[in-house]
Amino acid sequence: MPLMVGAPIVAVDVTVIEPDTLGPPPSSASDPRYLIDEHIVRWANITGYPPQLLKAHADWESVRRFNPRQYRYEPLTTDWDNFAGSPGKLADPKYAAYRLATCAAQGAASDGERLKAEDLTFRSRYEIDADHQSCPPAATTSPASFRAIAAGDEQVTAYEIYIGNDTRRRENWFRMLGKKWKRDAIEEDASRALGFTAQTTMASSYGVMQVLWTTAVENDEYNFRVGVEDRNPSFLTDESANLDAGCSSLVVGAMFMKRKAQQRFRREPPDLTSEATFMESFRVPLRQYNGRYDYPDDVFRLVSHWYPTSTKPIFK
């Protein structure tokens, strides 16, 4: 902004009217799309990420459900890339505390000492061979029946989860897999390619912003409870305790966008000519969040649903 040399400085008081809701008022107080509006507004104010854009972002990532416990394991990308080796990152202190025990082929690592029972509850959404055995000598290619993963199941392999859920339960991991060499390896011998222990705690995304636990930890975006060193994956859900503590996917996602936007704006300041040009300034940071070229357009299309609304008068 240009300055006029010698012009007097004028103090201006600004009152921020926080919205009652983001989007039109809900017809029901229990509508899940509105239950975390207060927290969205709070973190929008802290990060400078517009509240209607932050909510649109959560809307898209949560598949329009706003499920605070949303969860998805990524066997063909995050797990394969980070934890399939022996010992690889499984021995890194940053991850070792939260790993699941592995078979001999991966060094026979033990369960991480900071794992909590809550961290293991999410994987029950997936089904495996009803006759699952720990560290099986050979994978069953055509199980006779399936069941949900139980809390006591050990050394469940990525392959077991893959055959039980990819096409059978429409997780579509293979269909969305971009790397040809991986597709070739799976088509040649899926049991061999995916025979590693499934790190369903660390290689998964959580909450309404579907934040990968590895991304949160590696980028130091995790805001944790004061005085607590634990980095448990279950802290990424958007339930009240995590939101209040500042360690949920909403917080981590908003902080990630703040950092990426600041990096972008140092090189190219945002265009404040209009709302549309300002929103466009977040296109590159949104691509960095997801990695898909047209991802920002999917988020932008939802912004109009979530403009702030208020019953309080703005001008008196």
Disulfide bonds with the S-S distance in Angstrom:
Cys103-Cys135 2.16
